[in-house]
Amino acid sequence: MTEIESENEGQTINIENMQQTIGITEKLVETLNSFSSHEFDDSENELLDFNPMLDKGVTGKQRVEGGRERISVEDYIYELKRTNPGSLIHVKLTENEIANRSYIFHRIYICFAARKEGFKASCRKIVGVDSCWLKGPMYGTQLSIEVGLDANNNIFPIAYAVVEKETRDTWSWFLNYLSIDLEIDDYGGWTFMSDKQKCLLEAFIFGLLQAFNDVLPFVSHRFCVRHLYDNFRRTGFSGFSLRNAFWAAAKSMMVKFFHDRMSDLLNLDANVVSWLNDKPPSEWSRSHFNPNAKCDILLNIMCESFNSMILEARDKPIIILLEKSRYILMAWIQANRDKGEKWNLSDVCPRIKDILHKNELAAATFIP
């Protein structure tokens, strides 16, 4: 399903109904396929340039300026839909303040069918959530992402969106479509992980936690412990002893061990325990994690890895940004597929085997 939303009039325009007005599919395919795997020619930026904060001009048609063909967002969306059946793509438009001018692009959400179905079929119910600033022509806007983990603990990007800024409204918009795509309900034991434990106040200012309360109030939350520790230090709790005791509490696998480590912290500094008591251990200690996630990661490395993958695309115009991100994902999926074909199908995944082996060695030295 692919839709364009009109913010002020509440209209929904089906992209498929615009098929007759586009008429440049072959040219678009030729243009996008001309990009190599290692290079996107910046000289083509003008060809695909589109500033989301400006009037997008002629809707759904080929534009010619200075002899160069220009491709609109609708053209690109239609081509994505044609080549990726079952993908969900939503665009939000706002009414132009200038009379008789076309709508202005506001946001776009993309979840490819292969990503959606692959996650539901083989990934655990833990999802990393994050956003990053865009640069260049997109300066001031945000790229919001949702990333999971596959059976080999590789990152598994699910969906992403370009939004005007990070607010309660934009996060709610994003999470609402994600919940539909992944069929998230209150019976699945879902866990969402974010970096927003930089401080809870900051998280509420940015609206992420508020958006979760609005759209997915029943999911479990987990916060990146590295960001929690950074806030721990900024509060004034420094030193090797406090650091080691803090991380020991976060890594504790059993509730008893967790309480023992908290006692160690209490003996070092009672103010530390008071500060940590404001943060539910289910959000930062392995001993209290939701077991349905079947994952004990403490860091939001999923989103950080994805952000580093698309770093070179974040300063590009909107269509170049979207297409380059899509290409990077496609190449990454194929690389993982090639690796997977070499595995022994009767065995567990290589990274999981390594974890089991390390746990086996550690268990051999354990004294009750």
C-alpha positions, 0 to 999 in steps of 0.5 A: 500500500502506498499513500499520500496524506494531505494534512489539512484536507484529510485526503488520501491519494492512492499512488496507483491512481496517478500511474497515467500521469507519470509516464517516465518509469523507464527513464527513472529506472535508467537513471537510478540503475546508473548508480554504481555500488561505490559511487553516486555521482554528485553531478547528478544531484541537480537531476534528482534535487528536491528540497522538502521544505520548498514547493515541490512544483509540478506533481507527478510529472517529468520536469525539464529545467535547463535541459535536465530532467527532474524527478518528483517524489511521486515518481520515485515513490511509484517506482519503489512501489512497482519494484517492491510489491507489498511495501508500505510507503506513506508521504505527508503533505501540507497545504501551500500557503501560496494560493494555487500552488501544489502541496508541500512535502512534509514527511515520508515513511518507508518499510520494504516488504522484504524487510517487514516479512523477513523481520516477522519470520526470523527476528526476535521481538526487540527493536532499536529506535533512534534518529539522526540529523541530516545535512546538506540540502536536508539540513535541519530535518531528521532521519528516524530509524527502526532496526532489529537483530537477526538470528546471527545477531546481525542488524536488521533494518526494518523501516525509516522515515524522513521527518521535519524534526524530532517531536511527539507528533513525528514519533507517533506518526512513525510508530503508528505505521511501524505497529501496523507493518509489524502487527505489534499487539499487547500479547507479543512481549515486544521490547523497544530500545533507545538512546534517550536515557541520556536523561528522561527529561530530554526524552520527554522533550523530544517526545519519544516516550510520550509517543510510545505512551500514545501508540504502544503503551504496552511494550517494554522499554530498554535504554542504552546503558552506555548513554545511561553511564554517560549521564551517571558520570555527568551527575558526578559519580566518577571513579573506577570503583563506581564504574565497575560496580555500575557495569557489574549491576547492569551485566548481572544475569540473576536478580540476586547478583543484581542486588549484591552489586547494588549493595556494593554501590551502596557501600561506595556511595549511597547517592548512587543507589538513590539516583539509580532507584529512579530508573527501573532495572528492567530498563538497564539490567540484564537481571530484569529484562523481559525474557520474551525479547530473548536478547540481553544486549545493553547497548543500542548498537543496532541503530548506531551501526545502521547510522554509520552505514548510511553516513555518506548518504545523509548530506544528499538531497531527498531522492538521492538520500532515499535511493542511496539508503535503499541501495546500501540496504540491498547490497548489505542484504545480499552480502549476508545472504551469500555468507548464510549460504556457506553455513551448515544448515543443521547447526546454529548461526556462527555468532551464536555458536561463539557465544555458547562456547564462551559461556561454556568456558565461563561455566567450567570455572563457576563455583556455587 
